[in-house]
């Protein structure tokens, strides 16, 4: 399954700001330099989805604020439920 992400780097803390099904908005504490924000995004989603980081892969938007992350091992409904449960709490 794929999750569409709108990332906002250099936030005060990393968290899922809004989750709407498989579309999310995230705030990332890391700057968009040398892949730091992308690594932070994968770590944040892995924690939120209770998956290992290896189950997530950035497939589009490496240097963009609009990204697509592929998630292995969960259905679309399970991903949406887990992301909605943690939004605003990270």
matplotlib code that plots the C-alpha trace (Angstrom):
import matplotlib.pyplot as plt

x = [0.0, 1.1, 0.7, 0.7, 2.6, 2.9, 6.0, 6.9, 10.6, 12.2, 9.3, 9.7, 9.0, 8.1, 4.5, 1.6, -0.4, -3.4, -4.4, -7.1, -7.1, -3.9, -3.1, -1.2, 0.5, 3.6, 5.8, 9.4, 12.0, 14.9, 16.0, 15.7, 19.5, 21.3, 18.2, 17.7, 14.0, 13.4, 15.0, 12.9, 9.8, 10.4, 11.2, 8.1, 5.8, 7.4, 6.7, 3.1, 2.4, 4.2, 6.3, 10.1, 11.7, 12.5, 8.7, 8.7, 10.2, 10.2, 9.1, 8.5, 9.5, 13.0, 13.6, 10.0, 7.6, 5.1, 6.2, 4.8, 5.8, 5.2, 4.1, 4.5, 2.5, -0.7, -4.0, -5.1, -7.8, -5.2, -2.8, -5.5, -6.7, -3.3, -2.4, -5.6, -5.1, -1.7, -2.3, -1.3, 0.3, 3.7]
y = [0.0, 3.6, 6.6, 10.1, 12.5, 16.3, 17.0, 20.1, 20.0, 22.0, 21.8, 22.0, 18.3, 15.4, 14.4, 13.4, 16.6, 15.2, 11.8, 11.4, 7.7, 7.2, 10.9, 12.5, 15.7, 15.5, 17.9, 16.8, 18.2, 17.3, 19.7, 18.8, 18.3, 15.1, 13.0, 13.8, 14.7, 11.5, 9.4, 11.1, 10.5, 6.8, 6.5, 8.5, 6.3, 3.1, 4.1, 5.2, 2.0, -0.3, -1.7, -2.0, 0.7, -1.9, -2.3, 1.3, 2.7, 6.2, 5.7, 9.3, 12.8, 12.3, 16.1, 17.3, 18.2, 15.9, 12.2, 8.7, 6.0, 2.3, 0.3, -3.5, -5.8, -3.8, -3.3, 0.2, 0.1, -0.9, 1.9, 4.5, 3.4, 3.4, 6.8, 8.4, 7.0, 8.7, 12.0, 15.0, 12.8, 12.1]
z = [0.0, -0.6, 1.7, 0.2, 2.5, 2.7, 4.8, 6.7, 7.7, 10.4, 12.8, 16.6, 16.9, 14.6, 14.5, 12.3, 12.0, 10.0, 8.7, 6.1, 5.0, 3.1, 2.9, 5.7, 6.7, 8.9, 10.7, 10.8, 13.2, 10.9, 8.2, 4.5, 4.2, 3.2, 3.5, 7.2, 6.8, 4.7, 7.4, 10.1, 8.1, 7.8, 11.5, 12.4, 10.2, 11.4, 15.0, 14.2, 12.3, 14.7, 11.9, 11.4, 9.3, 6.7, 5.9, 4.6, 1.5, 0.0, -3.6, -4.8, -3.7, -2.3, -2.7, -2.5, 0.3, -1.4, -1.0, -1.5, 1.0, 0.3, 3.3, 3.4, 5.7, 6.3, 4.5, 3.6, 6.3, 9.0, 7.9, 7.9, 11.4, 12.9, 11.4, 12.6, 16.1, 16.5, 14.6, 16.8, 19.5, 18.2]

ax = plt.figure().add_subplot(projection="3d")
ax.plot(x, y, z, "-o")
ax.set_aspect("equal")
plt.show()
